[in-house]
């Protein structure tokens, strides 16, 4: 199979149909039906009680914060919010599900018929339709030990509140799938209901893929991709799976309905288990939990408190702040990143703030593998550094030194400039005298510059910077030489 370009470009008579089920782990303080902590714990089976471990005779009590999160998700995804919904039992037997059933919403979910708008690389906007959003509890976690052939069960995650967001088969390429997942992840982050951390399993996507000849309406046999924890890997796995399924059909074989995993080392999908027959989960309404009743008052209260969402924030950054779509997309993609930018920009409204964030701040935290909240260059510090550059108090080289020092120590940038003696020196009259001397000493270069060799302008700036020990303001130097030359 070729690895270059899009699989659909290589097979123009085919199209792909993709639907995605996303599990969003809610960041409530406690679990969905008990008072156990919902925090991540490294100590197995430490955040558990008789309810989340499924002891006989216990009664679950619904966490109201979970319902509020469901409402927020519905509002953020343009969904219809059901003011009456119910819980059902989904029966299956697995070591990490001690009750023998999962509490979910099969028949009357909290949200229906929404959509998530996405921007494609050509600037077009597409609305990915949602079938439903429902509330459910998570199961525990099994760890399989190959050496001893044992399976260890950790029930800390059992009872963690989830929202499952189910799209229609409305996605037509790996590009759209990636854009949809990025937008949905940012949306639940901005709504304040999920960290979006894919490494910790807080945002998990199961991708259903089938291919068919263009012009046909019948769906092909689908395969499900599970347990892929990055947008890039999901897009790569989709491309591979499109190619694999088309190759099977072209050779006269059939696609087998199954669940497949992505092998990141060999860049192939591999079979996990067959799904030729739908499982019989024997759903029925949970008799221990009353229905959810959402009042008009609660709905309006949650709606009034909704923040600006990433799709709208992107538009505002482009139209109001004059950012390029590329810049706006990077800033909006992560909630922390957007908040960092807005705080720094509110303190010093300069395009240079954007450049410093995209180049220096993000470069530094990626190198150090830390989050923005852990970065010692606060938005206030960054705004101060940029303002000192533009006020001519320090030059670009000194600013780099200041940034690096603040990133290590957290010191105030003004103090760093004073301690290290990085202030731009000299008055404008002094610089003019030095510039006049440089021009007088280099008549040939002056003549070449005036004849049209404008790149030689840098020579004069460099000579003056050398004369002043690199502490002169570049802005002032440029202005002086433009006048004199």
PyMOL commands that set and color helices and strands:
alter all, ss='L'
color gray80, all
select helices_A, chain A and resi 7-10+64-76+174-190+231-250+296-304+310-319+325-333+335-347+351-368+372-374+379-390+396-409+413-420+428-441+443-450+454-467+474-484
alter helices_A, ss='H'
color red, helices_A
select strands_A, chain A and resi 14-25+80-81+84-85+88-91+101-104+111-112+115-119+125-137+141-145+150-154+161-167+203-213+223-225+258-263+268-274+284-285+292-293
alter strands_A, ss='S'
color yellow, strands_A
deselect
rebuild
show_as cartoon
